[in-house]
Amino acid sequence: MKRILVVDDEIGALTLIGIMLERGGFEVLKAKEAEQALALLEHDKPDLIILDVMMPGMDGIELCRVLRERPDTAELPILILSARGDAKSVMSGMDAGASDYLPKPILHHDLVAKVRKMLDLDPVSE
């Protein structure tokens, strides 16, 4: 079972994204902030990371840069999922090393399909 780390400071969003991914057949690891995510990565290795942009302390763009600099996460697929869908925000995310960038809110099917594609898994027929 593929493991996805979701980093989002909003508990509601963290819970909802977690449920969508679990229903899609993934194991979900959760962190409410960048520091918690980095601590979790010391002992857990997810197959993909989903980041929110707007978080207190280190935001998702900066966290993405940090993850790209670490040997253990440099090659991991990173999906930024943010309420900021403007071109400047998307470019910032992609420049930081994100594999892809999707605007919130997102539908269950779209999220699961994107994650499966990023992990080179066969699409689920629903």
C-alpha positions as CSV (number, residue, x, y, z in Angstrom):
1,M,0.0,0.0,0.0
2,K,1.4,3.4,-1.0
3,R,1.9,5.9,1.8
4,I,1.0,9.6,1.4
5,L,2.2,12.4,3.8
6,V,-0.3,15.2,3.9
7,V,0.8,18.5,5.5
8,D,-1.9,21.1,6.2
9,D,-2.5,23.3,9.2
10,E,-6.3,23.2,8.8
11,I,-7.6,20.2,10.7
12,G,-10.7,20.0,8.5
13,A,-8.7,19.9,5.3
14,L,-6.2,17.5,6.7
15,T,-9.1,15.2,7.7
16,L,-11.0,15.5,4.5
17,I,-7.9,14.9,2.3
18,G,-7.0,11.9,4.5
19,I,-10.4,10.4,4.1
20,M,-10.3,10.9,0.3
21,L,-6.9,9.2,0.0
22,E,-7.8,6.3,2.4
23,R,-10.9,5.7,0.3
24,G,-8.6,5.7,-2.7
25,G,-6.6,2.9,-1.2
26,F,-3.7,4.8,0.3
27,E,-2.2,4.8,3.8
28,V,-2.1,8.4,5.1
29,L,0.4,10.1,7.3
30,K,-0.6,13.6,8.6
31,A,1.3,16.6,9.8
32,K,-0.1,20.0,10.8
33,E,3.0,22.0,10.1
34,A,6.4,21.9,8.4
35,E,8.4,21.1,11.5
36,Q,6.1,18.1,12.4
37,A,6.4,16.9,8.8
38,L,10.2,17.1,8.9
39,A,10.2,15.2,12.3
40,L,8.0,12.5,10.8
41,L,10.3,12.1,7.8
42,E,13.1,11.2,10.2
43,H,11.5,7.7,10.7
44,D,8.8,7.4,8.0
45,K,9.3,7.3,4.2
46,P,6.1,8.2,2.3
47,D,5.8,7.5,-1.5
48,L,4.4,11.0,-2.1
49,I,3.9,14.2,-0.2
50,I,1.0,16.7,-0.4
51,L,1.6,20.2,0.9
52,D,-0.6,23.1,1.6
53,V,1.0,26.5,0.9
54,M,-0.4,28.8,3.6
55,M,0.8,27.5,7.0
56,P,2.2,29.3,10.0
57,G,6.0,29.3,10.4
58,M,7.5,27.6,7.3
59,D,5.0,27.7,4.4
60,G,4.5,24.9,1.9
61,I,6.7,26.6,-0.7
62,E,9.6,26.8,1.6
63,L,9.0,23.3,2.9
64,C,9.1,22.0,-0.7
65,R,12.5,23.7,-1.2
66,V,13.8,22.1,2.0
67,L,12.5,18.6,0.9
68,R,14.2,19.0,-2.5
69,E,17.5,19.7,-0.7
70,R,17.3,16.5,1.4
71,P,18.8,13.4,-0.2
72,D,16.0,11.2,1.2
73,T,13.2,13.3,-0.3
74,A,14.9,15.0,-3.3
75,E,13.2,12.6,-5.7
76,L,9.8,12.1,-4.0
77,P,6.8,13.3,-5.9
78,I,5.4,16.5,-4.2
79,L,1.9,17.8,-4.9
80,I,1.0,21.2,-3.7
81,L,-2.7,21.6,-3.0
82,S,-3.6,25.2,-2.2
83,A,-6.5,27.7,-2.1
84,R,-4.1,30.0,-4.0
85,G,-4.6,29.0,-7.6
86,D,-3.2,32.2,-9.3
87,A,-0.4,31.9,-11.8
88,K,2.2,33.5,-9.5
89,S,1.5,31.0,-6.7
90,V,1.6,28.1,-9.1
91,M,4.9,29.3,-10.5
92,S,6.3,29.7,-7.0
93,G,5.4,26.2,-6.2
94,M,6.8,24.7,-9.4
95,D,10.0,26.8,-9.0
96,A,10.4,25.4,-5.5
97,G,10.4,21.9,-6.9
98,A,6.8,20.7,-6.7
99,S,5.9,17.9,-9.1
100,D,2.5,19.3,-9.6
101,Y,0.1,22.0,-8.2
102,L,-3.7,21.8,-7.8
103,P,-6.1,24.3,-6.5
104,K,-8.5,23.7,-3.6
105,P,-11.2,22.8,-3.2
106,I,-10.6,19.5,-5.0
107,L,-13.0,16.6,-5.7
108,H,-12.3,13.1,-4.4
109,H,-11.9,11.6,-7.8
110,D,-9.6,14.3,-9.1
111,L,-7.3,14.0,-6.1
112,V,-7.1,10.2,-6.2
113,A,-6.6,10.2,-10.0
114,K,-3.8,12.8,-9.7
115,V,-2.0,10.9,-6.9
116,R,-2.3,7.6,-8.8
117,K,-0.9,9.2,-11.9
118,M,2.0,10.8,-10.0
119,L,2.9,7.4,-8.5
120,D,2.6,5.6,-11.9
121,L,-0.3,3.5,-10.7
122,D,-3.1,2.2,-12.9
123,P,-6.2,4.4,-12.8
124,V,-9.0,3.2,-10.7
125,S,-12.2,2.5,-12.6
126,E,-15.2,3.9,-10.7
